[in-house]
Amino acid sequence: MNEINRIQAALRPHLPWHGARLTFLALFLVAVFRVETVNLDKLATVFASRAQSASNHKRLTRFF
């Protein structure tokens, strides 16, 4: 979680978004770095600690 907080802190001055959006963007970036792909099915599994994979897939789809 520490890396997510650091990414949020770095993005906050540049993006005047609600905290939930910043959290999602930080989670997305960490997932891309860990999985090394933009496959939404694989990215959704990295979000598993936050919620179920199916809802994370929907969340990623809505984001794009």
Secondary structure as the mmCIF struct_conf table of DSSP 4:
data_model
#
loop_
_struct_conf.conf_type_id
_struct_conf.id
_struct_conf.beg_label_comp_id
_struct_conf.beg_label_asym_id
_struct_conf.beg_label_seq_id
_struct_conf.end_label_comp_id
_struct_conf.end_label_asym_id
_struct_conf.end_label_seq_id
HELX_RH_AL_P HELX_RH_AL_P1 ASN A 2 LEU A 11
TURN_TY1_P TURN_TY1_P1 ARG A 12 HIS A 14
HELX_RH_AL_P HELX_RH_AL_P2 GLY A 19 VAL A 35
BEND BEND1 THR A 37 THR A 37
HELX_RH_AL_P HELX_RH_AL_P3 LEU A 40 VAL A 46
HELX_RH_3T_P HELX_RH_3T_P1 PHE A 47 SER A 49
TURN_TY1_P TURN_TY1_P2 ARG A 50 ARG A 50
BEND BEND2 ALA A 51 ALA A 51
HELX_RH_AL_P HELX_RH_AL_P4 SER A 53 PHE A 63
#
